[in-house]
Amino acid sequence: MSKLKKPALFAAALLTSQTLSLCSASADSVYFVLREYDGKIALFQENESEPLAVYKTPINSLYPADKELLRDGIRLKTEAEISRLIEDLDLEN
């Protein structure tokens, strides 16, 4: 991984950590969704219309299978799941 991508992943993980801390009164009921948003990829709190984070990576740069999953939305529960998916998809913040 290049030096330029590590700060973006760290920033995304930090944002995710802060979001999980601030948004969860009950951690058992909070879910997040990574999905397509205006041709990019964004992280949403489930059932919200405004994203918590929008990534610079255009959805068209991903593999077709990943694009399809993101169009439907990928539901995530933990910070580790979010961070792992952001890293696996090589998303830039």
BELVEN-V166840 format. One record per pair of residues at least 4 apart in sequence whose ideal C-beta (glycine too) atoms are under 7 Angstrom apart, sorted by the first residue. I is the first residue (numbers start at 1). J is the second residue. Records with the same first field share a line. If there is no record, write none. Layout:
I = J / J
This chain:
1 = 5 / 6
5 = 9 / 92
6 = 10
7 = 11
8 = 12 / 92 / 93
9 = 13 / 86 / 87
10 = 14
11 = 15 / 93
12 = 16 / 53 / 86 / 91 / 93
13 = 17 / 83
14 = 18
15 = 19 / 53
16 = 20 / 79 / 82 / 83
17 = 21 / 79
18 = 22
19 = 23 / 52
20 = 24 / 79
23 = 30 / 45
24 = 30
26 = 30
31 = 46 / 75 / 76 / 77
32 = 43 / 44 / 45 / 46 / 76 / 82
33 = 44 / 46 / 73 / 74 / 75
34 = 41 / 43 / 70 / 74 / 76 / 85
35 = 42 / 44 / 70 / 73 / 74
36 = 41 / 59 / 70 / 71
37 = 41 / 42 / 51 / 54
39 = 58 / 59
40 = 54 / 55 / 56 / 57 / 58 / 59
41 = 55 / 57 / 59 / 70 / 91
42 = 51 / 53 / 54 / 55
43 = 51 / 52 / 53 / 82
44 = 48 / 51 / 52
45 = 52
46 = 75
53 = 93
55 = 91 / 92 / 93
56 = 92 / 93
57 = 61 / 91 / 92
59 = 67 / 70
62 = 66 / 67 / 89
64 = 68
65 = 69
66 = 70 / 89
67 = 71
68 = 72
69 = 74
70 = 74
74 = 85
76 = 81 / 82 / 85
77 = 81
79 = 83
80 = 84
81 = 85
82 = 86
83 = 87
84 = 88
85 = 89
86 = 91
